[in-house]
């Protein structure tokens, strides 16, 4: 179930991350910051770190959901026995 929860969360998160990255690329280009420049590399690295942090949080949330569901299943099994 954890994988399913993770997939559900990431399927909503990843398109937003892609849009944010595209918006950043457009903003940098509009500001005259070119691919390969230090400023461009720095901004893209910061964006990648933000995306990574959000993806890690999503995975942690999915694991908590899976653990909670597994805990509920154990409780329900004990109640039936």
Secondary structure, 3 states (H helix, E strand, C coil): CHHHHHHHHHHHHHHHHHHHHHHHHHHHHHCCCCCCCHHHHHHHHHHHHHHHHHHHHHHHHHHHHHHHHHHHHHHHHHHHC
